[in-house]
């Protein structure tokens, strides 16, 4: 009975704490972290009151010392929805949540404003306006400037479109630089792979030619071909894998890369034309030279031919090559708005 009573008490306590997890907002600016002066709170609160009076949009600023066990995304969304920031049916609310000790900030956007204050817009404001000021501990300046930007974009569609165009241009430039870097990086891999492949493939062709002339036994030749195939496959991996990964990145689709890694037997099927083409080339070379007749030796090697052809170039060519809240004259009252989780976060 005592255990049940204790368990019931703990459950009631947990439920009560869960219900009171987030602040009940009474002002547009709640500075619980104490990072603003009273005059700064008054100034910012006045700005946000005017925004609601003129547009019905609600922008709320909350500073806290620490998030606790929540992520800033979870905390912001819970605080936003519990207080109903924005108007019901319009969901036209915005929340700037600042966590001092966690050094994190988030702009949470109501569902109705997501087409305007997109994740990219919120992210750029955090990165370009807030973070540089926060690094200098100019917390009010960063939040005040960000608030003015958000208000400007909501009131001036042309300014918002210009801002979005700047974001798109910067993203395009960033993608261009990334593509150039990836191109150089993958070219190095492909060049190394091509070197290993060509070097080993020449030896594979020569092994076939030696077998066709009868100067290299078929059984020793098979082992040499298998050794040469490992080196060639190593080179092909350096060529094919970067191409597949690069294509997947460019197309934003990982299916091509996943297909190769999910189907390792594909490599075995590639060995058939690999050896077949080498054998054909060796046969053509033999016929073009006209100096040797087609002959087969199963085991015996011509030692002088073997030393001259393979030992001088070194059988190492078949190796894998693996060395490589202040006072305010106006109060906040949520209108029943909600957020679906749109917005962006940042840290400094």
C-alpha positions in Angstrom: 0.0 0.0 0.0 2.8 2.4 0.9 4.6 1.6 -2.4 1.4 2.3 -4.4 1.0 5.6 -2.5 4.6 6.7 -3.2 4.2 5.7 -6.9 1.0 7.7 -7.2 2.6 10.7 -5.6 5.5 10.5 -8.0 3.2 10.2 -11.0 1.2 13.2 -9.9 4.4 15.2 -9.3 5.8 14.3 -12.7 2.5 15.2 -14.4 2.4 18.5 -12.6 6.0 19.3 -13.6 5.3 18.3 -17.2 2.3 20.7 -17.3 4.5 23.5 -15.9 7.5 22.7 -18.0 7.4 26.0 -20.0 7.0 29.6 -19.0 3.6 31.1 -19.0 4.4 34.2 -21.1 2.9 37.5 -19.9 5.0 39.9 -22.0 6.4 39.9 -25.5 9.9 39.9 -24.0 10.7 37.5 -21.2 14.3 37.9 -20.1 14.7 35.1 -17.5 18.4 34.9 -18.3 18.9 38.5 -17.3 20.9 39.4 -20.4 19.0 42.7 -21.1 18.8 45.9 -19.2 15.4 47.2 -18.2 15.5 49.9 -20.9 16.4 47.3 -23.5 13.5 45.1 -22.4 11.1 48.1 -22.6 12.4 49.1 -26.1 12.1 45.7 -27.6 8.8 45.0 -26.0 7.4 48.2 -27.4 8.6 47.2 -30.9 6.8 43.9 -30.7 3.6 45.3 -29.3 3.4 47.7 -32.3 3.9 44.7 -34.6 0.9 42.9 -33.2 -1.3 46.1 -33.2 -0.5 46.9 -36.8 -0.5 43.4 -38.3 -1.8 40.9 -35.7 1.5 39.0 -36.2 3.1 38.1 -32.8 6.8 38.0 -32.3 7.9 36.9 -28.8 11.4 36.9 -27.4 12.4 34.6 -24.5 15.8 34.2 -22.9 16.6 31.3 -20.6 19.8 30.3 -18.7 19.7 26.6 -19.7 17.7 24.1 -21.6 18.1 21.2 -19.3 17.4 17.9 -20.9 15.5 19.3 -23.9 16.9 20.2 -27.3 16.4 23.8 -28.3 14.0 22.6 -31.0 11.8 20.7 -28.6 11.8 23.4 -26.0 11.0 26.2 -28.5 8.2 24.2 -30.1 6.7 23.3 -26.7 6.9 26.9 -25.4 5.4 28.2 -28.6 2.4 25.8 -28.6 1.8 25.9 -24.9 1.4 29.7 -25.0 -0.4 29.8 -28.3 1.8 32.4 -30.0 0.1 33.8 -33.0 -3.6 34.1 -33.8 -5.8 31.0 -34.0 -6.5 30.1 -37.6 -3.7 32.3 -38.8 -0.8 30.7 -36.9 1.1 33.9 -37.5 3.5 33.7 -34.6 7.3 33.9 -34.3 9.4 33.0 -31.3 13.1 33.8 -30.7 14.4 31.5 -28.0 17.9 32.3 -26.5 19.7 29.9 -24.2 22.7 31.6 -22.5 24.7 28.7 -21.0 23.9 26.4 -23.9 25.0 29.1 -26.4 22.1 28.3 -28.7 19.4 30.3 -30.3 16.3 29.4 -32.4 13.7 31.1 -34.4 10.5 29.1 -34.2 8.0 29.9 -37.0 4.2 29.5 -36.8 2.7 27.4 -39.6 1.0 30.4 -41.2 4.3 32.3 -41.6 6.4 29.4 -42.9 5.9 30.5 -46.6 7.5 33.8 -45.7 10.0 33.2 -43.0 11.3 29.9 -44.4 13.9 27.8 -42.7 16.6 29.2 -45.0 15.6 32.8 -44.1 15.6 32.0 -40.4 18.9 30.2 -40.7 20.5 33.2 -42.5 19.3 35.7 -39.9 20.7 33.6 -37.2 24.0 33.0 -38.9 24.6 36.5 -40.3 22.9 38.8 -37.7 22.7 36.9 -34.4 25.8 34.8 -34.1 28.4 37.5 -34.9 26.8 39.7 -32.1 26.5 36.8 -29.6 30.2 36.0 -30.0 30.9 39.6 -28.8 28.3 39.1 -26.0 26.1 41.8 -27.6 23.0 39.7 -26.9 20.5 42.5 -27.1 22.0 43.9 -30.3 21.8 40.6 -32.0 18.2 39.8 -31.0 17.0 43.4 -31.6 18.5 43.5 -35.1 17.1 40.1 -35.9 13.6 41.2 -34.7 13.8 44.2 -36.9 14.7 42.1 -39.9 11.8 39.7 -39.3 9.4 42.6 -39.0 10.8 44.2 -42.1 10.4 41.0 -44.1 6.8 40.5 -42.9 5.9 44.1 -43.7 7.9 44.5 -47.0 7.4 41.6 -49.4 10.0 43.1 -51.8 12.7 43.2 -49.2 11.9 39.6 -48.3 12.1 38.4 -52.0 15.4 40.3 -52.4 16.7 38.5 -49.3 15.6 35.1 -50.6 17.3 35.9 -53.9 20.6 36.7 -52.1 20.3 33.3 -50.3 19.7 31.5 -53.6 22.7 33.2 -55.2 25.0 32.4 -52.2 23.8 28.8 -52.2 24.5 28.5 -56.0 28.0 29.9 -55.5 28.5 27.5 -52.6 27.4 24.6 -54.7 29.8 25.7 -57.5 32.8 25.8 -55.1 31.8 22.4 -53.7 31.5 20.9 -57.2 35.0 22.2 -58.1 36.4 20.8 -54.9 34.7 17.4 -55.5 35.9 17.4 -59.1 39.5 17.9 -58.1 39.3 15.4 -55.3 37.6 12.7 -57.4 40.0 13.4 -60.3 42.9 12.5 -58.1 41.3 9.2 -57.1 40.4 8.4 -60.7 43.9 9.2 -61.9 45.5 6.9 -59.3 42.9 4.2 -60.2 43.6 4.6 -63.9 47.3 4.3 -63.4 47.0 1.0 -61.4 44.4 -0.4 -63.8 46.4 0.3 -67.0 49.6 -1.0 -65.5 48.0 -4.2 -64.3 45.9 -4.7 -67.4 49.0 -4.5 -69.7 50.5 -7.4 -67.6 47.2 -9.4 -67.9 47.3 -9.0 -71.6 50.9 -10.2 -71.7 50.0 -13.2 -69.6 47.4 -14.2 -72.1 49.9 -13.7 -74.9 52.5 -15.9 -73.2 49.9 -18.6 -72.7 48.9 -18.4 -76.4 52.5 -18.8 -77.4 53.1 -21.8 -75.2 55.9 -20.0 -73.3 53.8 -19.6 -70.2 52.0 -22.6 -68.7 48.2 -22.4 -68.5 48.1 -23.3 -64.8 50.8 -20.8 -63.7 49.2 -18.3 -66.0 45.8 -18.7 -64.3 47.3 -17.8 -60.9 49.1 -14.8 -62.5 45.8 -13.7 -64.0 44.0 -13.9 -60.6 46.8 -11.9 -59.0 46.6 -9.4 -61.8 42.8 -9.1 -61.5 43.1 -8.0 -57.8 45.3 -5.1 -58.8 43.0 -4.2 -61.7 39.9 -4.4 -59.5 41.7 -2.2 -57.0 42.3 0.4 -59.8 38.7 0.1 -61.0 37.4 0.7 -57.5 39.4 4.0 -57.4 37.7 4.9 -60.7 34.2 3.7 -60.4 33.4 4.5 -56.7 34.3 8.2 -56.9 32.2 8.5 -60.1 29.2 6.8 -58.5 29.5 8.9 -55.3 30.0 12.1 -57.3 26.9 11.3 -59.4 24.9 10.5 -56.3 25.9 13.8 -54.7 25.2 15.8 -57.9 21.8 14.1 -58.3 21.0 14.2 -54.6 20.2 10.5 -54.9 22.1 7.7 -53.1 20.4 4.9 -55.1 23.3 4.5 -57.5 25.9 4.1 -54.7 23.6 1.9 -52.7 23.1 -0.4 -55.8 26.8 -1.0 -56.1 27.4 -1.7 -52.4 24.2 -3.8 -52.1 25.3 -5.9 -55.2 29.0 -6.9 -54.7 28.4 -9.8 -57.1 28.4 -7.2 -59.9 32.2 -7.0 -59.6 32.4 -10.7 -60.5 30.3 -10.2 -63.6 32.7 -7.4 -64.6 35.6 -9.8 -64.5 34.2 -11.7 -67.5 34.5 -8.9 -70.1 37.7 -7.9 -68.2 39.5 -11.2 -69.0 37.7 -11.7 -72.3 38.8 -8.4 -73.8 42.4 -9.0 -72.5 42.5 -12.4 -74.2 41.2 -10.9 -77.5 43.8 -8.2 -77.5 46.5 -10.7 -76.7 45.4 -13.0 -79.6 45.3 -10.0 -82.0 48.8 -9.0 -81.0 50.0 -12.5 -81.5 48.6 -12.6 -85.0 49.7 -9.2 -86.0 53.3 -9.9 -85.0 53.3 -13.1 -87.0 56.5 -14.3 -85.2 54.9 -16.9 -83.1 52.4 -19.6 -83.7 49.5 -20.5 -81.4 50.6 -23.1 -78.9 49.5 -24.3 -75.5 51.6 -25.5 -72.6 49.7 -26.6 -69.5 52.4 -26.4 -66.8 55.9 -25.8 -68.3 57.2 -22.2 -68.6 59.9 -20.9 -70.9 62.3 -19.6 -68.2 64.1 -17.1 -70.4 60.8 -15.7 -71.7 59.4 -15.5 -68.1 62.5 -13.7 -66.8 62.6 -11.3 -69.7 58.9 -10.5 -69.8 57.8 -10.6 -66.1 60.8 -10.5 -63.8 62.3 -7.4 -65.5 59.1 -5.5 -65.0 58.6 -7.1 -61.7 55.8 -9.2 -60.6 55.0 -6.5 -58.0 52.8 -5.1 -60.7 50.2 -7.6 -59.6 50.2 -6.5 -56.0 47.3 -4.5 -54.6 49.4 -1.3 -54.2 47.8 -0.7 -50.8 50.5 1.7 -49.5 48.4 4.2 -50.0 11.9 39.5 -18.3 11.9 43.2 -17.8 9.0 45.6 -17.2 6.7 46.6 -19.9 3.6 48.7 -20.3 1.9 46.1 -22.5 1.3 42.4 -21.9 1.4 39.4 -24.1 -1.6 37.1 -24.6 -1.3 34.3 -27.0 -4.0 34.1 -29.6 -4.1 30.3 -29.9 -1.6 30.0 -32.7 0.6 26.9 -33.3 3.9 25.9 -34.8 4.6 22.7 -36.7 8.3 22.9 -36.0 9.4 25.2 -38.8 12.3 27.5 -38.2 16.0 27.2 -37.7 18.6 26.9 -34.8 22.2 28.0 -34.4 25.0 28.0 -31.9 28.1 30.0 -31.2 
